[in-house]
């Protein structure tokens, strides 16, 4: 699962790195387009994540006969979510008309969004099938498909960004073509794998046609929408920063996107632990063992935090080399290295919060993490970032001069810390209550 997650986000890394070596203008356009694309695609991923917990509980309870029905309804849900996301992303591109951008950067960023939006419907369906296979503890398909998609993405980028082999030189828009077409190929690949592999036969979901079931889809939406809003709260805060720092010029936008892009790559490790936690906690609860669920949850949080310590040290030590790998522009390199210091610090809180929130979702509890993330990012992180980064004149307390991207990253670090502390507290409370409740039921049963 980890290799699959790294390969998937590696497509975004390849987009930014390969565009960064084309021109600063191309990189700025992709950075702005990717900021909106990330908000939408991560929200879709969160909404579709409900299927992970549902199937994990069914597997733990031994109810394999229900799984095909759940998968079919999840695909109907994916169809609707994918179309809605497609429309919203194209509408969101209008925001570029209201930013102080160079005309060429604005037009290329809008075109990037319009082209890449065609990858949203297949991505939603892919995430439904992703949740199905990972909840069955079958993660090899995810790894193989994502690695294949990464190779495809890099090759098509090389053709279309730079115009090799007689192909048109599309610059940043070439990244959008590569990513959108790659998502369609990933969906086709996982469908073929599920059809051929014998391990899926006991729960094969495509034995017959089944129309949408309003109650089943509604139940998954009630669980999935808070997860989607939770993901949106975090990624939109980062995306909003990209839009707000656009006024400081191409160098600032590019440096922010590079630092965020590399931090997102490293984030895939604790996120993979978190997705695994949903399955492990769900299996344990489905089997009626809340003590094992609590143990699995804290092991996952501990693993994520241990990795974060190592990744923070790595980023801090090699920040200049990381910046140079993305871009050859000296000014962008210098600012990127500065922002990577903050990226190193927030590894600790970011890894902790994602592991804790995923463990909570394994309990089929999704609203409290949503409230915590909204409070941490939109109630605390982004307002503080605006004060430090923009230094508005009407604020009674503000820096003497705007801190630009640095001020926003300080706000992001503190927001992630608030989220991590609150989520760890809630996970401890929730898991303890479930264990005490199980002990009470066992004691009462002994009386009869």
N, C-alpha and C positions, 0 to 999 in steps of 0.2 A: 504493500500500500504506500509506503514511504517513497519507494522508487517511482511509483506511478504519480504521486503528488508532485515530486520534484521534477519529473519529466513534463507534467502538465504546465506547471508554472514556468518551467524552462522555456516554453514557447514565448511567454511574455518577456523573459530575460533576453532571449534571442532577438525579439523584435526591437527592444530598446538598444541593445548593444550593437546590432547590425545597422540600425538607423543612425546611431550616434557616430558611426564612422562614415556616414554619407554626408551629412551636414548638420549644423546646429539648428537650422530652420526645420529640417525634417524631424529631428529629435524632439523639438518643441511641439510640433504638430501631433506627433505620436503620443507624447507625454500628456497633452491636453485631452486628446481623444481617448486614450487609455484610462484617464481618470474617471471619465463618465462610464466607459465600458465596464470598468472594474466594479463600480457601484451596482450596476444592473446585473452582471453575471454572478457576482458573489451573493446578491440577494436571491437570485434564482436558485443557486446552489443551496442556500439556507432553507428556502421554502420546500425544496425537494428532499431535504435531509430527514423529514419525518418518517420516510419509509424505512430508514435504517433502524430506528427504535422499534417500529411496529413489527418488522420481520424478526428482529432479534428476540423480542418477547415471544413470538410464535414459535421460533426454533427452541428457545429454552423450555417452553411449555409442551413441546412435542406435537404441536398442531401444524404439521407440515401441509396438510390438506388445504389450509386456508391461504397459504402463501401465493399460489397462482392467481387467485382472485385479487389479493392485495396488489400484486404487481400490475395486473391489467388495469386496475383503477388508478394506480399511480401514473401509468402512462397516459390515461385520459387527463389526469390532473396536469401532467407535463405538457400536453398539447395546448391546453388553455393558458398555462403560465408562460409558455414559450411565445405564443402569439401576443399576449399582453406585453411581455418584456420587449418584443420586437418593436411594437408601436411606441412604447415609452422611450426607448433608446433613441429612436429617430426624432421624436419630439424634443428630447433633451439636447440634441445638437443645436437647437436654436439659441442656446445660451451663449454660444461663441459670437453671435451677432452683437451681444451687449458687453463684450470684454474689449479692452484696449489692446488689440492684437494687430500685428502686421497682416495685411490682406492675404498674402500667400499662406501664412501660417494658419489663419482662420479658415480659409477655404479647404486646405488640406486636412485640417483636424475634422471639419464637418464631413468631408468625403470618407475619411477613415471610419467615422462612426456609422455612416450610412451603409458602407460595404460590410463591416464586421457584424452588423446587426443580423445579417442572414444566418449567422451561426448560433443564434439563441434558441430557436425551436429544437434543433438536434441536440444542443447541449442539455436542455431540460429533460429530454427523453433519455439521454445518456446517463444523467445523474440518477434517474429512477432505477435504471438497470444496474448502475454502480452500487446503489444502496442494496439492491437485491443480492448481488453476488458477494459483496463484502460481508453482509449479515449472515451469509452461509459459510463464512470463513474461507471463501474462495477469492483470493486477492491476486493470483498470478495473471488472470486476464487483464486486470487494471494496469499492472506493470507493463506487460507486453504491448498493449494497445497504446499506452501513453508514450512509451519509448519510440514506437513506430511513428506516432503523430509528431513527436519532437523532431525526428530526422526529416520527416516530410516538411515540417514548418521551416526548418533551417534551409533546406534545399530550395523551396519555393521563394523564401525571402531572398536568397542569393540571386535567384533568377530575376525577380521583379523589383527589388530595391535598387539594384545596380544596373539592371538591363543586360544581363549576360545571355549568351546564346541567341542573340537576335530578339529577345523579349523586350517589351517596352520598359523604360526606366520609370517606375511609378513612385519611387521614394517610399515615404511612410505608408502610402495607400497599399503598396505591395504587401506589407505586413498584414493588413486587414484581409486581403484576398487569401493569403496563406492560412490565417487563423480560421476564417469562416469555412473554407473548404475542408480544412483539417478536422473541424468538429463534425461535419457530415460523415467523413471517413471513420472517425472514432465510433459514431453511432452504428454504422454499418458493420464495423469489426466486432463490436460487442454482441450484436444480434446474431452474427454468424457463429461466434464462439459459443453462445448459449445454445444455439440450435445443434451444434455438433458435439459438444463435450458431454459424455455420459453422466457426469456428476449432477447435471441439472435435470435429469429425466424425472426424478421423484417430485420435483416442484416446477416442472416446465410450464411456463405461463401461456404459451401460444397454442394450446390444444383446440381451442374453439373461440368463436367471436363472442364478445361480451360488451354490451353497451355501458355507458357511464352510470354509476350508482351514486345518486346525490348524497346519501347518508355517509357512504364510505369516503367519498372525496371530501365531503365537508369535515369529517373527523380528522382526515390527514391535513386539511387546510388549517383547522383550529390548532393543530400541533405545529405545523410547518410555518405558518405566517409569523408567529412570534420569533422563530429562529431566523427567518428571512429579515425581519425588522432588526433583530440583534446584529446580524451581519451587516446590514445596511448602515446601522448607526456607526459602526466602526469604520467601514470602508468609505462611507460618505464623508466622514470627518477628514480622512486622508485626501479624498478627492476634492473636497471643498478647499483644502489648503492649496492644492495644485492650482485651482482657479483663482484663489485670492492672491497668490504670489505672482500671478501672470503679469501684474502691473510693474513688477520689478525687473522684467526683461527676460530674454531668452535664456541667459546663463542661469538665472535663479530657477526658472521652471525646469530646465534640463537637469540641474544638479539635484533638485528635489525629487524628480522622477527616478533618477538613477539610484539614489539612496533608498528610496521607497521600494524600488524594484528588487534590489539586492536583499533588503530586509524581508520582503515577501518570499523570496526564494528560501531563505533560512527558516522562515516561519512554517514552511511545509513540514518540517520535522515534528514540532509539537502538535501541529494540526493533525498529522497522521496518527500520533499517539491518541489524540482526542477522538478521532473517528473510530479507532480501535476500541476506545473506552466505551463508546455508545454500544458497540456490539457486546463487549465483555460484561458490562453492567446490565445490559438488557437480558443477556442469557441467564445471568445469575438471578435476576429478579423473576424471570419467567419460570425458573426452576424453584422459586420460593425460598431463596437463600439471600436475604438482605445483608447478612454479615459478610458474605463473600463479595457482594456488590460493593460494599463500603471499602473492603480491602483492595479490590481492583481499582476503585476510583482513586484512592490515595497513592497507590503504586504508580498509576499513570501520571498524576500530578507531580510526584517526585521525579519520575523519569524526565518529564518535560523541563522541570526546573534545572536538573542536572545538565541537560543538554544546553540550556540557555546560558549557563555559566561558561561553558566551553565556547559557544558561538559568540558571546559578547567579547571574550578575550581575543578570539580570532579576528573579529571585525575591527576591534581597537588597534590590534597590532598591524594589520595589513590594509588599512583603509586607503592609503595612497595607491597601492597596487590595484585594489578593487576599482578605484575611480579610473585609473589608467586603462583598465581592461574594457571599460565602457565607452570611453571617448578620448580623442586625441586633442581636444581643446583645452589648453592650460587653465583658463579661467574656470571652466566647468569642473575640471579635475580638482582644483583647489577648494572650491565651495563644496563639492561632493564629499571630499575627505573630511571637511568640517562637520557636515551633517551626519556622516557615518558614526561620529562619536556618540551622537544622541541615539542613533539606531542601535549601537552596541548596548547602551544603558537600558533601552526599553525591551531588550530580549528577555530579561528576567520577568518583568511583569506580563509581557505579551504571552510568553509560553505558559505561565501560571494561569492566566485568565482563560486561555482557550482550552486547556486541559480540564479545568474546573467546570467551565460551562458545558463542555461535551459530556462530562460525567453526569451532570445534572440532567441533561437531555436523555441519558440512558434510563433515568427514572420516569420518562415521559412528562417531565416538568419543563416548560419552555417560557412561561411568562415572566417569572422573576429575573432570569438572565436578560430578557429583553429590557425590562425596566432599569436594571443596573447599567446596561450598556448605553441606553439613551441618556441616563443621568450623567454617566462618566464622560461621554464624548460630546454630547450636545449641550449638557448643562454646565460642564466644567471645562473640558479640554479645549473645545473650539472657541468659546468666549475668551478664555485666558490667552490662547494663541493670537486672537485678534487684537487684544490689548497690547501684547508684547510685540507682535509682528507688524501691526499697522500704526500703533501709537496714535489713536484718533484724538484730535484736539479737544473734543468735548469731555474726555475722560479726566476726572480729577487726579487719578494716579496712573501714570504711564511712563515709559522710558523717554529719555530726552530725544532720542532719534529712533525711528522704527527699526526693529531687529530683523525684519523681513523673514526669510525662511527659518532662521535660527529661533526666533520667537515662537513660531508655530510648532516647531519640533519640541521645544520645551513643554508647551501645552500638551502635545501628544504623549510625551513620556509620563507626565503627571496624571493624565486621564487614564492611561493604561494601568498605572499603579492603583488608582482608586478602584477601577473595575476588578483588578486581581484580588484586592483585599476583600471587597464585598462578596465576590463569587466564592472565594475560599470559605468565608464565614457561612454563607448560605449552604454550601455543599456539606460542611460539617454538621450543620443543624438538620438538614434534610436526611442525610444518611444515618445519623444517630436516631432520629425519630422512627425511621423504618425498622431499624434493629430493635429498638425498644418495643415497637408495636408487635413485631414478630414474637418477641419474648413473652409479651403479655398474652398473645393468642396461645402460645405453647403452654403457659402456666394454666390458663383457663381450661384447655383441653385435658390437662392432667387431673382436673377435678371431677371429670365425668367417666 
